[in-house]
């Protein structure tokens, strides 16, 4: 009997608990970490939304669509009831102004006041901004995703089917340097399948990696649809893969659960371009996971 694809993730969770290197970290929480890990998912066999705890895939997809737009302000996310990026600008505002405001009240001000949002909701040149607007030395911009799409259609055997978020010159301007940083694609001439590899330099195994996997898988599906390919594999590489010290109990709960069948992603329409999909275009069929497991984000 073939091993359930999610077993790769659960085995990695267990390895971090058993063998992870105890480390201090930027957040002060502390982690157990392993270096250089990988997982492979055949997207023909199911969509990698993990089932041993609920992954809020609509939130993840909204984040990816925001990245594809080149967005860098939390207002665009809050308008869709997505709050996963609010911690960083809120903390920056409180530190800069001394205003003892709750994050909820801060978010309300972002939504209510465009001028306030422009000043305090900006995350800097993060993720999608680099993907769509990488600045050149002569003052121009590079749309990496448009170049990728053109090459996938016209030069599918290229070894340069890559887009990158790690812009060294602008790391200090970002609310958070990119964790999922390098995406590379491969088209099989034999099978007409598009595969994606994601290199993640920093991988929060409990909270981040399940989001990153569904986002990369969704991206692979829509790029394949746009370019006329079938989906192949998602290959995930983790550099510093870590379990936060305050997530161990939650990880053990997740490890006590048996995986369920993976769902199937249904894309209801082919959008005009990669940049024109909406959250209503997607549904996960047969996603019946175990209940969610709450855990605090380390900021």
RACOR-V703003 format. One line per field, one symbol per residue. ss: DSSP state (A for helix, B for strand, O for the rest). psi: psi as a letter, one per 40 degrees, with the letter a starting at -180 (. if undefined). burial: b if it has 9 or more other ideal C-beta (glycine too) atoms within 8 Angstrom, else e. A space follows every 10 residues. Layout:
# RACOR-V703003
ss=???
psi=???
burial=???
This chain:
# RACOR-V703003
ss=OOOOOOAAAA AAAAAAAAAO BBBOOOOOOO BBBBBBBBBB BBOOOOBOOO OOOOOOAAAA AAAAAAAAOO OOBAAAAAOO OOOOOAAAAA AAAAAAAOOO OOAAAAAAAA AAOAAAAAAA OBOOOOAAAA AAABBOOOOO BBOAAAAAAA AAAAOOOOOO OBBBOOOAAA AAAOOOOOOB BBBBBBBOOO OOBBBBBBBB BBBBOOOAAA AAAAAAAAAA AAAAAAAOOB BBBBBBBBBB BBBBAAAAAA AAAAAOOOOO OOBBBBBOOO OOOOOOOOAA ABBBBOOOOO OOOOOOOOO
psi=hiihdedddd ddddddddei hhiiideedi ihiihgiiih hhedeihfhi eeihhgdddd ddddddddee ieheddddee fheeeddddd dddddddehg iidddddddd ddhdddddde eheagicddd ddfhiideea ihgddddddd dddegeeief giiieghdee deeidhihdh dhhiihhhdd efihihhhhh dhhhdddddd dddddddddd ddddddefii ibihhhhhcg hihideeddd ddddeeihii hiahhhhdih idideeiide eiihhfhgii iihiiihh.
burial=eeeebbbbbb ebbbbbbeeb eebebeeebb bbbbeebebb bbbeebbbbb bbbebebebb bbbbbbbbbb bbbbbbbbeb ebeebbbbbb bbbbeeeeee bebeebbebb beeeebbeeb bbbbbbebbb bbbbbeeeee ebbbbebbbe bbeeebeeee bbbbbbbeeb beebbeebbb bbbbbbbbee eebbbbbbbb bebbbbbbbb bbbbbbbbbb bbbbebbebb bbbbbbbbbb bbbbbebbeb bbbbbebebe ebbbbebeee beebeebebe bbebeebebb eebebeebe
